[in-house]
Amino acid sequence: MKYATINGYIDDASRLNATQVFEVADPGSDSSKSLLIIAQLVKRASLTGKKISIGGARHSMGGHTISKNGIYLDMKPLNYMQLDTVENVLTVGAGALWSDIVPYLNQYGRSVAVMQTNNSFSVGGSISVNCHGWQPNVPPIAHTVVSIRVITSRGDVIECGRDQNAELFSLVLGGYGLFGVVVDVKLKVVRNEMYTARQYIVNSNEYVKAFRELSHNARVAMAYGRINVNPDNFLEEAIISTFEKDTGNVSAALQDGPYKKLRRTVFRASANSNYGKNLRWKAEKMMVSLIRNKRFSRNQLLNESVEVFQNTDTSKTDILHEYFIPTASVSPFIDSLKKIIPSYNTDLLNITIRNVEKDTDTYLRYASTEMFGFVMLFNQYRTPEGEDYMKRLTQKLIDVAISFKGTYYLPYRLHAQKDQFLKAYPQADSFLF
Ligand SMILES: Cc1cc2nc3c(=O)[nH]c(=O)nc-3n(C[C@H](O)[C@H](O)[C@H](O)COP(=O)(O)OP(=O)(O)OC[C@H]3O[C@@H](n4cnc5c(N)ncnc54)[C@H](O)[C@@H]3O)c2cc1C
């Protein structure tokens, strides 16, 4: 997906943040020349008092990548990559998208170790939010990062890892671009393998138990669940999908996702329609037997863009939320959602749930212990009223997450109040000041 720069305005995936910028800066695509270009840009900005915002694919939703009347540094051209097949480490420009990286690694029988559910994001944006995905029982992406090269606000190029400049390393990972520009990243990669898919329908109050039983198996390489959002039996059921390693030959070619059009039609028809939502959940339960034992390569699963489900309605937009809840509180959190969400009369399209292990790499961490991430997709009006309504719901859900010693994910709308931010992220005080 592209977000065009029209008359100096740029926006992000929320479609709520169109803002005029002073300049769009291009770092070029050459590893060593780009270092110089970015260092000079940083020095010039500091002399002229202009702020620099850094953007990858701009799929964050809170204007994180845009500074009003500032310089927008578009990292996408910086997308070189080189695989070390002995060490299994990929060196990659921060602007490269997973949609470039997955096909590149596929040629070498390798794959990304941890990334989001879709391939539309840049590696720089992904490590700056410390993303996580369908890979169960592992920490977020930061644990797969070997080292990074960063240009600081003084224009210095600094290489950081666990053994050198370790503090800067932990601040930049999950640091939302506030500690410098990530130029490139060394990432551990894994083998591309074939997986067999299985799906299970479970009661939502047994989600954690079922997820654990199904995913705590060395052969299960990917797992996630979806909980039903149709009004007939709201949040009572879940479908857990697992992908288990098999020994078959890896199919070499990456294809366009199977059933893509059908899945999009069923999904979008459920927006703003209770009938559509009930129908979709029935269809998804019927698909369980169709999907069972289908085989996919890891890279095939990772190589789907966000466009499959994307909203094209100009009056409305799809907004994500994510709440991280400690294991013991998953069931009571679901019970709270059952009461709160219907009372706000919003259009909730989807909830997926996957776990993420304790993160010991980043400073501003959202997983200080094992957490289950509830990813919620809402469809809302692009109006001040639509925003205000969602803001109130978001603040309510953040309070509930905090009451369960949970956190909320920071790439989305900036609706948290300051005290909520400080409670959810007690490290924030020393991170920012
Ligand atoms: C449809 C959709 C699905 C998603 N699914 C998931 C998911 O499964 N798991 C998950 O964890 N997240 C998910 N996200 C959130 C996503 O991971 C983040 O928004 C991520 O930042 C997107 O990468 P990006 O390249 O678009 O980053 P951007 O939005 O471009 O940037 C994000 C942040 O990183 C900073 N940044 C970007 N590049 C650099 C750089 N080179 N150096 C320093 N700072 C930089 C930016 O300034 C900004 O603060 C999803 C988002 C959407 C819209």
Ligand as a Chemical Component Dictionary entry (heavy atoms), coordinates in Angstrom:
data_LIG
# 
_chem_comp.id                   LIG 
_chem_comp.type                 NON-POLYMER 
_chem_comp.pdbx_formal_charge   0 
_chem_comp.three_letter_code    LIG 
# 
loop_
_chem_comp_atom.comp_id 
_chem_comp_atom.atom_id 
_chem_comp_atom.alt_atom_id 
_chem_comp_atom.type_symbol 
_chem_comp_atom.charge 
_chem_comp_atom.model_Cartn_x 
_chem_comp_atom.model_Cartn_y 
_chem_comp_atom.model_Cartn_z 
_chem_comp_atom.pdbx_ordinal 
LIG C1  C1  C 0 -3.305 -3.850 9.499  1  
LIG C2  C2  C 0 -2.231 -3.841 10.573 2  
LIG C3  C3  C 0 -1.844 -5.042 11.138 3  
LIG C4  C4  C 0 -0.867 -5.056 12.152 4  
LIG N1  N1  N 0 -0.498 -6.247 12.695 5  
LIG C5  C5  C 0 0.432  -6.270 13.677 6  
LIG C6  C6  C 0 0.849  -7.511 14.254 7  
LIG O1  O1  O 0 0.422  -8.593 13.868 8  
LIG N2  N2  N 0 1.778  -7.462 15.257 9  
LIG C7  C7  C 0 2.307  -6.284 15.696 10 
LIG O2  O2  O 0 3.136  -6.317 16.614 11 
LIG N3  N3  N 0 1.947  -5.108 15.140 12 
LIG C8  C8  C 0 1.024  -5.081 14.161 13 
LIG N4  N4  N 0 0.672  -3.885 13.603 14 
LIG C9  C9  C 0 1.350  -2.662 14.050 15 
LIG C10 C10 C 0 2.654  -2.508 13.256 16 
LIG O3  O3  O 0 3.564  -3.504 13.640 17 
LIG C11 C11 C 0 3.287  -1.147 13.549 18 
LIG O4  O4  O 0 2.422  -0.110 13.198 19 
LIG C12 C12 C 0 4.635  -1.006 12.806 20 
LIG O5  O5  O 0 5.257  0.154  13.236 21 
LIG C13 C13 C 0 4.422  -0.921 11.332 22 
LIG O6  O6  O 0 5.650  -0.789 10.651 23 
LIG P1  P1  P 0 5.836  0.465  9.696  24 
LIG O7  O7  O 0 6.980  0.204  8.820  25 
LIG O8  O8  O 0 4.553  0.837  9.068  26 
LIG O9  O9  O 0 6.228  1.562  10.801 27 
LIG P2  P2  P 0 5.921  3.124  10.774 28 
LIG O10 O10 O 0 4.470  3.337  11.071 29 
LIG O11 O11 O 0 6.443  3.727  9.542  30 
LIG O12 O12 O 0 6.789  3.608  12.030 31 
LIG C14 C14 C 0 6.457  3.177  13.322 32 
LIG C15 C15 C 0 7.373  3.859  14.341 33 
LIG O13 O13 O 0 8.720  3.491  14.094 34 
LIG C16 C16 C 0 9.531  4.637  13.831 35 
LIG N5  N5  N 0 10.463 4.256  12.773 36 
LIG C17 C17 C 0 10.183 3.745  11.546 37 
LIG N6  N6  N 0 11.321 3.479  10.873 38 
LIG C18 C18 C 0 12.340 3.850  11.683 39 
LIG C19 C19 C 0 13.746 3.846  11.545 40 
LIG N7  N7  N 0 14.348 3.396  10.449 41 
LIG N8  N8  N 0 14.489 4.314  12.587 42 
LIG C20 C20 C 0 13.920 4.762  13.718 43 
LIG N9  N9  N 0 12.576 4.786  13.903 44 
LIG C21 C21 C 0 11.810 4.341  12.896 45 
LIG C22 C22 C 0 8.550  5.715  13.400 46 
LIG O14 O14 O 0 9.064  7.000  13.639 47 
LIG C23 C23 C 0 7.356  5.375  14.273 48 
LIG O15 O15 O 0 7.500  5.906  15.561 49 
LIG C24 C24 C 0 -0.292 -3.841 12.588 50 
LIG C25 C25 C 0 -0.692 -2.625 12.015 51 
LIG C26 C26 C 0 -1.646 -2.622 11.004 52 
LIG C27 C27 C 0 -2.075 -1.308 10.408 53 
# 
loop_
_chem_comp_bond.comp_id 
_chem_comp_bond.atom_id_1 
_chem_comp_bond.atom_id_2 
_chem_comp_bond.value_order 
_chem_comp_bond.pdbx_ordinal 
LIG C1  C2  SING 1  
LIG C2  C3  SING 2  
LIG C2  C26 DOUB 3  
LIG C3  C4  DOUB 4  
LIG C4  N1  SING 5  
LIG C4  C24 SING 6  
LIG N1  C5  DOUB 7  
LIG C5  C6  SING 8  
LIG C5  C8  SING 9  
LIG C6  O1  DOUB 10 
LIG C6  N2  SING 11 
LIG N2  C7  SING 12 
LIG C7  O2  DOUB 13 
LIG C7  N3  SING 14 
LIG N3  C8  DOUB 15 
LIG C8  N4  SING 16 
LIG N4  C9  SING 17 
LIG N4  C24 SING 18 
LIG C9  C10 SING 19 
LIG C10 O3  SING 20 
LIG C10 C11 SING 21 
LIG C11 O4  SING 22 
LIG C11 C12 SING 23 
LIG C12 O5  SING 24 
LIG C12 C13 SING 25 
LIG C13 O6  SING 26 
LIG O6  P1  SING 27 
LIG P1  O7  DOUB 28 
LIG P1  O8  SING 29 
LIG P1  O9  SING 30 
LIG O9  P2  SING 31 
LIG P2  O10 DOUB 32 
LIG P2  O11 SING 33 
LIG P2  O12 SING 34 
LIG O12 C14 SING 35 
LIG C14 C15 SING 36 
LIG C15 O13 SING 37 
LIG C15 C23 SING 38 
LIG O13 C16 SING 39 
LIG C16 N5  SING 40 
LIG C16 C22 SING 41 
LIG N5  C17 SING 42 
LIG N5  C21 SING 43 
LIG C17 N6  DOUB 44 
LIG N6  C18 SING 45 
LIG C18 C19 SING 46 
LIG C18 C21 DOUB 47 
LIG C19 N7  SING 48 
LIG C19 N8  DOUB 49 
LIG N8  C20 SING 50 
LIG C20 N9  DOUB 51 
LIG N9  C21 SING 52 
LIG C22 O14 SING 53 
LIG C22 C23 SING 54 
LIG C23 O15 SING 55 
LIG C24 C25 DOUB 56 
LIG C25 C26 SING 57 
LIG C26 C27 SING 58 
# 
